[in-house]
Amino acid sequence: MLPAPLVSVYQQYKQDTDSVASWLASTAKACGYPADLLKPVGQAKKKAKHKHKNISSKYIVALKDFVPLAQFIAGSKKPVVDVPESFVTTINRVINVRSSFSNRLAEHGKKTTFQVEKSHSFFVRILEQVRESLRPRMPTATPAWAESSSSSSADALANAFEALKVYEPSDDFLKAPDIKRPEPENATDKVVYEAEGAAYSDFEDAMFAYSVMLEDLRKIREQISFIWQNYRDGAFDIATAAIATNTAIELAHNVAEEVIPLFRSHGGVWQVAINYYHAAALASGFSKESMNISDGGRDNRSAFNVKTYDVANNTYINVYRFLEGFQAVLRPNMLPLFKQGVFGTYDPTSNFKTKSPEEKFQEDQVIMMEVFGELIAIIRAVPNWPVEDEFLRGMREMEDTKKIPFYLVFAAQIYLDIHHILRDDVERGFDQMCEETNIMRNNLNSHLEFHENLKIDGWTAKHDRALKDTESAIEWLGTDPIHQVKDSHARRQGMPLSPDTPQYNLLRQSPVMSGLILHYLRLDLYDIGIAAANAWGSITYMEHLYNAVEKEGLLGGPWEDMDFMRILVGQDAFYVGGAPSVPEDYYKKFCLQMGVSAAAFADRSKRRSKVALESRAGPRGIKMGAPVSVMFQNRFTRRGSGMVWTTELVDNVLARSEWEEETDGDQIVSMSRVIDPKTLTEIRKGKNKKLAEDGGRLPPEKLIRSLLFALQSEIMEVAFPYLLMHRWCWKMLQSIQEQCDPLLRELFTPAYIERENQLPFVVGWILAAMNSSGEVLQDRRLLESAAVVLNTFLSAGASGSICGSVLEIIGIHVQVEDDDDSE
């Protein structure tokens, strides 16, 4: 089921039917209807024997009781009941939605295998009788509900979705539900009433439920198309697109799970799906004979009419047939190895939109069969594959249960949709992943080499193992383990792979898989980088020195990388109470940040060699940010469980997006970053848009859109190479210590530091010299000497080496603008 903060069209329809049942039962009860005629649900039957006035029970309202309840209410004299407008609106809405679907279905009923003998379902006829019974008690000003007329156009069945627009959320829906439903008549009645399951159980109801599910899935699918169209155009990062897509598939899984149990008594979801496909194809002008449907209603699956491609695509039948065919040729303990071209050829440079239905089907078959084989190879022979998306998860379930779960079909369809959108640009995600992981691996190796003989108590062998494990994981991926196991298996079978068999095929063809792996590794490096920066203190200490040089007018030019760090982590990460701007505060802020006792620097004439510099509290460090990205840190491993979308998590996503949508007069959507300082502060503190917490609910597709923007706003923070920034800062500290050593010895004795890992304290001595105290006068010489080193470093072109090279290479474009208060 969908999590509580989210709501689907089907949930709203069911809520309507339950609210009709609830109002009838509670109102009739208030009028004296015998309560024992209502039956408790399941466990509530036992609880009902132990009544307590503060304990609510759940009761089923049987369909056979709907009309007697309505008649009892209509005939009540004490009290006389006036039917509220909300009840009239709700029952009219349900009748209209269901009747609209029934009319479309019945219009083609003579041609279909399922018999629709009546224009309305049993449930609709019950509701109409209820409405007629209560009509004398309804408000006289209540307008009649205008039922939609029947149509004989080719897309008549598709028009059934028009009625569902009554459940489309308005712009205000995010703040509160915009559909008003009748409340129980007696406010003190703690009983929860629901409509009997029979209201959803006949065949036509199953078909209707499937159509509602398709509408929910269509909106999710459209949102995923939006993601990849904008990725193609350069708006989104590959990892952002991948996470949002996989989450969307997971939400689609939740939507389907809620409806699929209704299909069990009708042959299961795929029997209902095939029947719906038949109805939709007939409504689109295809004949029963052209679809190879026998008089008995059976579908000759071996003679599928590919001309119905578009109908089958919209109803998920194409992909289901591909999976069914693939499952039929799978053999236990064997890897499915197909010769190149056995299913045809795929030209990604061709124009998909201009292809015939037969050509589209052929292309989809080639794409699907290739990826099915890759995923089965992982499941059967690569147990330590690092991530698992919903597509792989669904294939694993099919392998274990020998059944095709619906969410697997949806995931596979999304895989096809992405190919249809990206075409020959589909490998760009793999290229970015390779480029960035190569940088990561070089960064990790450089760090290990740099610190081979430079150690500190706060950085243990355990930390180094984490670096080595991540580096090894990247190296292992570079060996193409899927290709290796396929090649090994083929050789054992005496059929070695063709030399032109593409390597890294899954990662090349699945931007979702490439993006998830990239995110997985980025978070590892992010975690390691922040830990290293805090353990060594290099970035924080250099920021304090950079700030002092800047405020004292000694800076020759901006240090773009450090300026960008300030934006990424915020000034709160570096200072208690904001950056200092006067000499006496440089030292105080430094001491507060470092957790160093001010007495350690206070009297330089009495400095002893054994004075402890560190306080028990320790230094304040840079805190991990990117809360939305970190939510998914372990989500995509095989052991990771599905995301449980609590109210808190939904609000976290809604509150963290630093991007806003803008729509011009032509309804073209663009995105811009929030620039209002107050709004940005609220966003970064997670105080923006607490909608779910305030009782609002939103459809899945709106959560996906918000998640997309929130993830995109965190990319720079997650992908920034903190290890590289640490080494730059440490090298600068080495140069500053070398430049200032004579003065440091003069002012603070040769004991100012004892080991190289104490280099950051050089900054403390420099700032201490700027701090006049008592008879000790301010001494700027150390700061001026340090400024010479800093300016030399910046003028040598290293000012923006990270922003201007490393981030640019991986597709993150950074431009740091100076604050201009002169206006």
C-alpha positions in Angstrom: 0.0 0.0 0.0 1.0 3.6 -0.4 2.4 5.2 2.7 0.0 7.4 4.7 1.2 10.8 3.5 0.5 9.7 -0.2 -2.8 9.2 -1.9 -3.7 7.5 -5.2 -6.8 7.9 -7.4 -7.9 4.4 -6.3 -7.6 5.3 -2.6 -9.7 8.4 -3.1 -12.4 6.3 -4.9 -12.4 3.7 -2.2 -12.5 6.5 0.4 -15.6 7.7 -1.3 -17.3 4.4 -1.2 -16.4 3.9 2.4 -17.6 7.3 3.4 -21.0 6.6 1.8 -21.1 3.3 3.8 -20.0 5.1 7.0 -22.6 7.9 6.8 -25.4 5.4 6.1 -24.4 3.2 9.1 -23.6 5.9 11.6 -26.7 8.0 10.7 -29.0 5.0 10.8 -27.6 4.0 14.1 -28.2 7.5 15.5 -31.8 7.1 14.3 -32.3 3.9 16.2 -31.2 1.2 13.7 -30.2 -1.9 15.6 -26.4 -1.9 15.9 -26.2 -5.7 16.1 -27.1 -5.9 12.4 -23.7 -4.4 11.5 -20.9 -7.0 11.6 -17.3 -6.3 12.8 -14.3 -6.9 10.6 -11.9 -9.8 11.4 -10.2 -9.3 14.7 -12.6 -6.6 15.6 -15.2 -9.3 16.1 -13.3 -10.5 19.2 -12.7 -7.0 20.4 -16.4 -6.2 20.1 -17.1 -8.6 22.9 -15.0 -6.4 25.2 -16.6 -3.0 24.6 -15.0 0.1 25.9 -16.4 3.6 25.2 -13.0 4.9 24.1 -12.0 2.0 21.9 -13.1 2.3 18.2 -14.1 -0.8 16.2 -14.2 -1.4 12.5 -17.4 -2.7 11.0 -18.3 -3.9 7.5 -21.4 -2.4 6.0 -22.8 -5.2 3.7 -24.1 -4.1 0.3 -27.4 -5.8 1.0 -27.8 -3.3 3.9 -27.2 -0.1 1.9 -30.8 0.3 0.7 -32.4 -0.7 4.0 -30.2 1.7 5.8 -31.1 4.5 3.4 -34.8 3.7 3.7 -34.6 3.6 7.5 -32.9 7.1 7.5 -35.5 8.5 5.0 -38.4 7.2 7.2 -37.0 8.5 10.5 -39.2 10.9 12.3 -37.2 11.3 15.5 -34.8 12.7 14.4 -35.6 13.9 10.9 -32.4 13.7 8.9 -31.4 16.2 6.3 -28.9 14.6 3.9 -25.8 16.8 3.8 -24.6 18.2 0.4 -21.3 16.4 0.9 -23.1 13.0 0.9 -25.0 13.9 -2.2 -21.8 15.1 -4.0 -19.9 12.0 -2.9 -22.5 9.4 -3.9 -23.1 11.2 -7.2 -19.3 11.2 -7.8 -19.1 7.4 -7.3 -22.1 6.7 -9.4 -20.8 8.9 -12.2 -17.3 7.5 -12.2 -18.5 3.9 -12.2 -21.4 4.5 -14.7 -19.0 6.2 -17.1 -16.8 3.2 -17.1 -19.7 0.8 -17.3 -21.1 2.6 -20.4 -17.8 2.5 -22.2 -17.3 -1.2 -21.4 -20.8 -2.1 -22.3 -20.5 -0.3 -25.6 -18.0 -2.9 -26.8 -19.4 -5.8 -24.7 -20.8 -7.7 -27.6 -17.4 -8.0 -29.1 -15.5 -9.0 -26.1 -15.1 -12.2 -24.2 -16.5 -11.0 -21.0 -20.2 -10.6 -20.7 -21.6 -7.3 -19.6 -25.3 -8.0 -19.4 -26.3 -4.9 -17.7 -25.4 -1.3 -18.2 -24.5 -0.8 -14.6 -22.7 -3.0 -12.1 -24.5 -4.4 -9.2 -22.8 -1.9 -6.9 -23.9 1.1 -9.0 -27.5 -0.1 -9.0 -27.3 -0.3 -5.2 -26.0 3.2 -5.0 -28.7 4.5 -7.4 -31.4 2.9 -5.1 -29.8 4.6 -2.1 -29.8 7.9 -3.8 -33.5 7.6 -4.8 -34.5 6.5 -1.3 -32.8 9.6 0.2 -33.8 12.1 -2.4 -36.7 13.5 -0.4 -34.3 14.3 2.4 -31.7 16.0 0.1 -31.2 19.8 -0.1 -33.6 21.2 -2.8 -30.8 23.4 -4.2 -28.5 20.4 -4.8 -27.8 20.3 -8.6 -28.2 17.0 -10.4 -25.0 15.2 -11.4 -24.5 15.4 -15.1 -23.6 11.9 -16.3 -21.3 11.7 -19.3 -22.8 10.6 -22.5 -21.8 7.5 -24.4 -19.5 7.8 -27.3 -18.8 5.6 -30.3 -15.4 6.9 -31.1 -12.4 4.6 -31.5 -10.9 5.8 -28.1 -14.2 5.5 -26.3 -12.8 3.2 -23.6 -9.9 5.5 -23.0 -12.4 8.3 -22.4 -13.6 6.4 -19.3 -10.5 8.0 -17.6 -12.2 11.4 -18.1 -14.6 10.6 -15.2 -11.6 10.0 -12.9 -10.6 13.7 -13.2 -12.9 14.4 -10.3 -10.1 12.9 -8.2 -7.4 15.1 -9.7 -5.8 17.1 -6.9 -6.0 20.8 -7.1 -3.1 23.2 -6.4 -4.4 23.4 -2.8 -4.4 19.6 -2.4 -0.9 19.6 -1.1 -2.0 21.6 1.9 -5.3 19.8 2.6 -7.5 17.3 0.8 -9.8 19.2 -1.6 -12.6 16.5 -1.7 -15.1 17.0 1.0 -16.8 13.8 2.2 -19.7 13.3 4.7 -18.7 12.9 8.3 -20.4 10.3 10.6 -23.7 11.7 11.9 -22.8 11.0 15.6 -19.4 12.7 16.4 -19.1 10.5 19.5 -19.4 7.3 17.5 -15.9 5.7 17.5 -16.9 3.0 15.1 -15.1 2.9 11.7 -17.4 1.7 8.9 -16.2 0.3 5.6 -18.1 -0.8 2.5 -18.2 -4.6 2.0 -15.5 -6.0 -0.3 -18.2 -7.1 -2.7 -18.4 -3.5 -3.8 -15.1 -4.1 -5.6 -15.3 -7.8 -6.4 -17.4 -8.5 -9.5 -15.6 -8.7 -12.9 -16.6 -5.3 -14.0 -15.4 -3.9 -10.7 -12.1 -5.6 -11.3 -11.8 -4.1 -14.8 -12.7 -0.7 -13.3 -10.0 -1.1 -10.6 -7.5 -2.0 -13.2 -8.4 1.1 -15.2 -7.9 3.3 -12.1 -4.6 1.6 -11.4 -3.5 2.3 -15.0 -4.4 6.0 -14.5 -2.3 6.2 -11.3 0.6 4.4 -13.1 0.2 6.6 -16.2 0.8 9.7 -14.1 3.9 8.2 -12.5 5.1 7.0 -15.9 4.7 10.6 -17.2 6.7 11.9 -14.4 9.5 9.5 -15.2 9.4 10.6 -18.8 9.8 14.2 -17.6 12.9 13.2 -15.6 14.6 11.6 -18.6 13.6 14.2 -21.1 15.2 16.8 -18.9 18.2 14.6 -18.2 18.7 14.3 -21.9 18.6 18.1 -22.2 21.2 18.5 -19.4 18.9 19.6 -16.5 19.5 16.7 -14.2 22.4 14.7 -13.0 22.4 11.0 -13.8 22.3 9.9 -10.1 19.4 12.3 -9.4 17.5 10.9 -12.4 18.2 7.3 -11.4 17.2 7.6 -7.7 14.0 9.5 -8.6 13.1 6.9 -11.2 13.7 3.9 -9.0 11.7 5.6 -6.2 8.9 6.2 -8.7 8.9 2.5 -9.7 8.7 1.6 -6.0 5.7 3.9 -5.5 4.1 2.4 -8.5 4.7 -1.0 -6.8 2.8 0.3 -3.8 -0.1 1.6 -5.9 -0.4 -1.8 -7.7 -0.2 -3.8 -4.5 -3.3 -2.1 -3.2 -5.4 -3.1 -6.2 -4.0 -6.4 -7.3 -5.7 -8.5 -4.5 -9.1 -7.6 -6.2 -8.1 -9.6 -9.2 -7.5 -12.9 -7.5 -11.0 -14.2 -8.1 -10.8 -13.3 -11.7 -7.7 -15.2 -12.7 -5.1 -12.8 -11.3 -3.8 -9.5 -12.4 -2.6 -10.7 -15.8 -5.9 -12.3 -16.8 -7.6 -9.0 -16.0 -4.8 -7.1 -17.8 -5.3 -9.2 -21.0 -9.0 -8.7 -20.9 -8.6 -5.0 -20.5 -6.1 -5.0 -23.4 -8.7 -6.8 -25.5 -11.4 -4.2 -24.6 -9.0 -1.3 -25.3 -7.9 -2.8 -28.6 -11.5 -3.4 -29.7 -12.3 0.2 -28.7 -9.5 1.3 -30.9 -10.9 -0.4 -33.9 -9.2 -3.8 -34.0 -11.4 -6.8 -34.7 -11.7 -9.9 -32.5 -10.3 -11.9 -35.4 -7.3 -9.6 -36.0 -6.3 -10.1 -32.3 -6.6 -13.9 -32.6 -9.2 -14.2 -29.9 -11.2 -17.4 -30.2 -15.0 -17.7 -29.7 -14.3 -19.1 -26.3 -12.5 -15.9 -25.4 -9.0 -17.4 -25.3 -6.1 -15.4 -26.4 -3.8 -17.2 -28.9 -0.6 -15.9 -27.4 1.6 -17.3 -30.1 -0.1 -15.2 -32.7 0.0 -11.8 -31.0 -1.0 -8.9 -33.4 1.9 -6.5 -33.2 -0.3 -3.8 -34.9 -1.9 -3.4 -31.4 1.6 -2.2 -30.2 0.4 1.1 -28.8 -2.6 -0.4 -27.0 -0.4 -3.2 -25.5 2.3 -0.7 -24.6 -0.2 1.4 -22.6 -1.6 -1.7 -20.8 1.8 -3.3 -20.1 1.0 -6.4 -22.2 4.0 -6.0 -24.5 6.6 -6.3 -21.7 4.6 -9.0 -20.0 4.7 -11.1 -23.1 8.5 -10.5 -23.4 9.0 -11.6 -19.8 6.7 -14.6 -20.3 8.7 -15.7 -23.4 12.0 -15.2 -21.6 10.9 -17.1 -18.6 9.9 -20.0 -20.9 13.4 -20.5 -22.2 15.2 -20.1 -18.9 17.0 -23.3 -17.7 18.0 -24.0 -14.1 21.7 -23.2 -13.3 22.3 -21.9 -16.8 23.1 -18.4 -18.0 20.9 -17.3 -20.9 23.5 -16.6 -23.6 22.1 -15.4 -26.9 24.1 -14.9 -30.1 24.3 -11.3 -31.3 21.4 -10.5 -33.6 19.3 -13.6 -32.8 16.4 -11.3 -31.9 17.2 -8.8 -34.6 19.3 -5.6 -34.5 18.7 -2.3 -32.7 19.8 1.0 -34.2 19.6 3.6 -31.4 20.3 6.4 -34.0 17.0 5.7 -35.7 13.8 7.7 -35.1 11.5 5.7 -32.8 8.5 7.9 -33.4 8.4 7.2 -37.1 8.7 3.4 -36.8 5.7 1.2 -37.6 4.2 -0.9 -34.8 6.0 -4.0 -36.0 9.4 -2.1 -36.0 8.7 -0.8 -32.5 7.9 -4.2 -31.2 11.0 -5.7 -32.8 13.2 -3.0 -31.3 11.7 -3.5 -27.9 12.2 -7.3 -28.1 15.9 -6.8 -28.8 16.4 -4.4 -25.9 14.4 -6.5 -23.5 16.0 -9.8 -24.2 19.5 -8.4 -23.9 18.8 -6.8 -20.5 16.9 -9.9 -19.2 20.1 -12.0 -19.8 22.3 -9.4 -18.0 20.1 -9.3 -14.9 19.8 -13.1 -14.7 23.6 -13.3 -14.9 23.8 -11.1 -11.8 21.2 -13.1 -9.9 22.8 -16.4 -10.7 26.5 -15.7 -10.8 27.4 -12.2 -9.4 26.2 -12.3 -5.7 28.2 -9.2 -4.7 26.8 -6.8 -7.2 26.8 -3.5 -5.3 23.3 -2.2 -6.0 19.8 -3.5 -6.7 17.2 -1.4 -8.5 13.5 -2.4 -8.8 14.1 -4.0 -12.1 16.8 -6.3 -10.8 14.7 -6.9 -7.6 11.7 -7.9 -9.6 13.8 -10.3 -11.8 15.1 -11.8 -8.6 11.6 -12.3 -7.4 10.6 -13.9 -10.7 13.6 -16.2 -10.4 12.6 -17.3 -6.9 8.9 -17.6 -7.3 8.6 -18.5 -11.0 5.9 -15.8 -11.2 6.0 -12.5 -13.0 5.2 -9.7 -10.4 3.4 -6.7 -11.8 6.0 -4.2 -10.6 8.7 -6.1 -12.6 6.7 -5.4 -15.7 6.3 -1.8 -14.8 10.1 -1.5 -14.2 10.9 -3.2 -17.5 8.5 -0.8 -19.3 10.3 2.1 -17.7 13.6 0.7 -19.0 12.1 0.7 -22.5 10.6 4.2 -22.1 14.1 5.5 -21.1 15.6 4.0 -24.3 12.8 5.5 -26.4 13.7 9.0 -24.9 17.5 8.8 -24.9 18.1 6.7 -28.0 21.9 6.9 -28.8 22.5 9.1 -25.8 21.6 6.2 -23.4 25.3 5.5 -22.7 26.0 9.0 -21.4 25.2 7.9 -17.9 27.8 5.1 -18.1 30.4 7.5 -19.5 29.8 9.9 -16.6 30.0 7.1 -14.0 33.3 5.9 -15.5 34.8 9.4 -15.6 33.7 10.2 -12.0 34.7 6.8 -10.5 38.1 7.1 -12.1 38.5 10.5 -10.4 37.3 8.9 -7.1 39.8 6.0 -7.4 42.7 8.4 -8.1 41.6 10.5 -5.2 41.5 7.6 -2.8 44.9 6.3 -4.0 46.5 9.7 -3.7 45.1 10.1 -0.2 46.5 6.8 0.9 49.9 7.6 -0.6 49.9 11.1 0.9 49.1 9.7 4.4 51.4 6.7 4.2 53.7 8.1 6.9 51.5 10.9 8.2 49.2 9.6 10.9 46.9 11.0 13.6 45.1 9.5 16.5 41.7 10.4 15.1 42.3 8.5 11.9 42.7 4.8 12.5 43.4 1.7 10.4 39.7 1.2 10.3 39.3 4.5 8.4 42.0 3.5 5.9 40.3 0.1 5.3 37.1 2.0 4.4 39.1 3.9 1.7 40.7 0.7 0.4 37.4 -1.1 0.3 35.8 1.7 -1.8 38.9 1.8 -4.1 38.7 -2.0 -4.5 34.9 -1.8 -5.3 35.6 0.6 -8.1 38.5 -1.5 -9.4 36.2 -4.6 -9.3 33.5 -2.9 -11.3 36.2 -2.0 -13.8 36.8 -5.7 -14.5 33.3 -6.0 -15.8 32.2 -9.0 -13.6 29.0 -9.7 -15.6 31.0 -10.1 -18.8 33.5 -12.3 -17.0 30.9 -14.7 -15.7 29.2 -14.9 -19.0 32.5 -15.5 -20.8 33.5 -18.2 -18.3 30.1 -19.9 -18.6 30.2 -19.8 -22.4 33.7 -21.4 -22.5 32.5 -24.2 -20.2 29.7 -24.8 -22.7 32.2 -24.9 -25.6 30.7 -21.7 -27.1 33.1 -18.8 -26.3 31.6 -15.3 -26.6 32.0 -13.5 -29.9 34.9 -11.0 -29.8 32.5 -8.2 -30.6 30.3 -9.0 -27.6 29.9 -5.6 -25.9 31.5 -5.2 -22.5 29.8 -3.3 -19.6 26.6 -3.9 -21.5 24.2 -3.6 -18.5 25.8 -0.4 -17.3 26.0 1.1 -20.8 22.3 0.3 -21.5 20.9 1.1 -18.0 21.4 4.7 -17.0 19.4 3.9 -13.8 21.9 1.2 -12.8 24.9 3.4 -13.6 23.3 6.3 -11.7 22.6 4.2 -8.6 26.1 2.9 -8.5 27.5 6.4 -8.9 25.3 7.6 -6.0 26.4 4.6 -3.9 30.0 5.5 -4.4 29.5 9.2 -4.1 28.0 8.7 -0.6 31.0 6.5 0.4 33.4 9.3 -0.7 31.2 11.9 0.9 31.3 10.1 4.2 35.0 9.4 4.0 35.8 13.0 2.9 33.9 14.7 5.7 35.4 12.3 8.2 39.0 13.0 7.0 38.3 16.8 7.0 37.2 16.6 10.6 39.9 14.3 11.8 42.7 16.5 10.4 40.9 19.8 10.6 42.7 21.0 7.5 39.8 22.7 5.7 38.3 24.3 8.8 41.7 25.8 9.9 42.6 27.1 6.5 39.1 28.7 6.3 39.9 30.6 9.5 43.2 31.8 8.1 41.7 32.7 4.8 39.0 34.7 6.5 41.5 36.7 8.6 43.7 37.4 5.5 40.6 38.5 3.6 39.2 40.7 6.4 42.6 42.4 7.0 42.9 43.4 3.3 45.8 41.1 2.6 44.1 38.9 0.0 45.3 39.2 -3.6 42.3 37.4 -5.1 39.5 35.0 -4.2 40.0 31.4 -3.3 37.1 30.0 -5.4 37.3 26.5 -3.9 37.1 27.7 -0.4 34.4 30.2 -1.3 32.4 27.3 -2.7 33.0 25.2 0.5 31.4 28.1 2.4 28.4 27.8 0.2 28.2 24.0 0.4 28.5 23.5 4.2 27.5 27.0 5.4 29.3 29.3 7.8 27.9 27.5 10.8 30.2 24.6 9.9 33.2 26.8 10.4 32.3 29.3 13.1 30.2 29.6 16.2 28.0 32.6 15.7 29.3 33.6 12.2 32.6 34.6 10.7 34.7 37.1 12.7 35.7 40.4 11.1 38.0 42.0 13.7 41.4 40.8 15.0 40.4 40.1 18.6 37.6 37.8 17.4 39.7 35.8 15.0 41.5 34.0 17.8 38.3 33.6 20.0 36.3 32.1 17.2 39.3 29.8 16.4 39.4 28.6 20.0 35.7 28.0 20.1 35.7 26.0 16.8 38.8 24.0 17.7 37.7 23.1 21.2 41.0 24.5 22.4 41.4 26.2 25.7 42.1 29.9 25.2 44.7 29.7 28.0 46.9 27.6 25.8 47.6 30.7 23.6 47.0 33.5 26.1 50.4 34.3 27.5 53.1 33.6 24.9 55.9 34.6 27.3 55.0 31.8 29.7 54.4 29.2 27.1 55.6 25.8 28.3 56.5 22.9 26.0 54.1 20.5 27.6 50.9 22.6 27.6 48.1 20.5 26.2 46.4 22.2 23.3 43.4 20.0 22.9 40.4 20.4 25.2 38.3 17.4 26.4 35.4 18.5 24.2 37.4 18.2 21.1 37.0 20.3 17.9 33.7 21.2 16.3 33.5 19.4 12.9 31.8 19.8 9.6 28.4 18.0 9.8 27.1 15.7 7.1 24.5 17.5 5.1 22.6 16.4 2.0 19.8 14.8 4.1 17.7 13.7 1.2 20.6 12.0 -0.6 21.7 10.3 2.6 18.2 8.8 3.0 19.1 6.5 0.2 22.6 5.5 1.5 21.8 1.8 2.0 18.5 1.7 0.1 20.0 0.1 -3.1 22.1 -2.7 -1.7 20.6 -6.1 -1.9 20.1 -6.1 1.8 18.4 -2.7 1.7 14.7 -2.7 2.5 12.1 -0.6 0.6 11.8 3.0 1.6 9.1 3.5 4.2 7.7 6.9 3.4 6.8 8.3 6.8 5.3 11.7 7.3 8.7 12.9 8.5 10.5 11.7 5.4 8.0 13.1 3.0 8.3 16.5 4.7 12.0 16.2 4.6 11.9 15.9 0.8 9.4 18.7 0.4 11.3 21.0 2.7 14.8 20.5 1.3 14.4 21.4 -2.4 16.4 24.5 -3.3 14.8 24.5 -6.8 11.6 26.1 -8.0 9.6 25.4 -11.1 8.7 28.3 -13.4 6.1 28.0 -16.1 5.9 30.6 -18.9 2.9 31.5 -21.0 3.4 28.5 -23.2 3.3 26.1 -20.3 7.0 25.3 -20.7 8.4 24.3 -17.4 11.9 25.4 -16.4 13.7 25.4 -13.1 15.6 28.0 -11.2 17.4 27.9 -7.9 15.9 29.7 -4.8 17.9 32.9 -4.2 15.9 34.5 -1.4 18.2 34.3 1.6 15.4 33.8 4.1 13.9 31.0 2.1 17.2 29.3 1.6 17.9 29.4 5.3 14.5 27.8 6.0 15.2 25.1 3.4 18.6 24.2 4.7 17.2 23.9 8.2 14.4 21.8 7.0 11.7 24.2 8.0 10.1 24.8 4.6 6.8 23.2 3.5 5.8 21.0 6.4 2.8 19.8 4.5 2.4 16.1 5.4 2.9 16.9 9.1 0.1 19.4 8.8 -2.3 16.7 7.5 -1.9 17.3 3.8 -1.6 14.4 1.4 -0.1 14.3 -2.1 -0.2 12.0 -5.0 2.9 9.9 -5.7 3.9 11.9 -8.8 4.2 15.1 -6.8 6.5 13.5 -4.3 8.6 12.2 -7.2 8.9 15.8 -8.6 9.9 17.2 -5.2 12.4 14.4 -4.6 13.9 15.1 -8.0 14.5 18.7 -7.2 15.7 18.0 -3.6 18.3 15.5 -4.9 19.5 17.8 -7.6 20.0 20.6 -5.1 22.4 18.3 -3.1 24.5 17.0 -5.9 27.3 19.5 -5.5 27.5 18.8 -1.8 27.7 15.1 -2.2 30.0 15.0 -5.2 32.5 17.6 -4.0 36.0 16.0 -3.6 36.6 16.7 0.1 39.7 14.5 0.2 41.4 16.5 -2.5 40.4 19.8 -0.7 41.9 18.4 2.5 45.2 17.6 0.7 45.3 21.1 -0.8 44.8 22.7 2.6 47.4 20.5 4.2 50.0 21.3 1.6 49.3 25.0 2.1 49.7 24.6 5.9 53.1 22.9 5.2 54.2 25.9 3.1 52.9 28.4 5.7 54.6 26.7 8.5 57.9 26.6 6.6 57.5 30.3 5.7 56.6 31.4 9.2 58.8 29.1 11.2 61.4 31.7 12.2 58.8 34.1 13.5 56.8 31.3 15.2 60.0 30.2 17.1 60.7 33.8 18.1 57.2 34.5 19.4 56.1 31.1 20.7 59.4 29.2 21.3 60.5 26.1 19.3 57.8 24.1 21.0 55.0 25.7 19.1 54.4 22.3 17.4 56.0 19.0 18.1 54.8 16.9 15.1 53.6 17.5 11.6 50.1 16.3 12.5 49.9 19.4 14.7 50.3 21.7 11.7 46.7 23.2 12.0 47.8 24.8 15.3 50.1 27.0 13.3 46.9 28.9 12.3 46.1 29.3 16.0 49.5 30.9 16.7 49.1 33.2 13.8 45.7 34.4 15.0 46.9 34.5 18.6 49.6 37.0 17.5 46.8 39.2 16.0 45.1 39.3 19.4 46.2 42.1 21.6 45.9 41.2 25.3 47.1 43.3 28.3 50.7 44.3 27.7 51.0 42.1 24.6 50.5 44.2 21.4 49.1 42.9 18.2 51.7 41.5 15.9 50.6 41.3 12.2 53.9 39.9 10.9 52.8 36.2 11.0 49.5 36.9 9.2 51.3 39.0 6.5 53.8 36.2 6.0 51.0 33.6 5.7 49.2 35.9 3.3 52.3 35.8 1.0 52.1 32.0 0.8 48.3 32.0 0.3 48.5 34.6 -2.5 51.3 32.8 -4.2 49.2 29.7 -4.2 46.2 31.5 -5.6 48.1 33.3 -8.2 49.6 30.1 -9.5 46.2 29.1 -10.8 45.1 26.8 -7.9 42.4 29.2 -6.7 39.6 27.2 -8.4 41.3 24.0 -9.3 38.6 21.8 -7.9 35.6 23.8 -9.1 37.2 24.6 -12.4 38.5 21.2 -13.3 37.4 18.3 -11.2 33.7 19.3 -10.9 33.6 20.5 -14.5 34.9 17.1 -15.7 32.0 15.3 -13.9 29.4 17.8 -15.3 29.0 20.1 -12.3 29.4 23.7 -13.4 30.2 26.1 -10.6 30.3 29.9 -10.6 30.9 31.6 -7.3 29.7 35.2 -7.4 30.9 37.9 -5.0 28.3 39.4 -2.7 27.8 43.0 -3.8 26.3 45.2 -1.2 27.0 48.4 -3.1 23.6 48.7 -4.7 
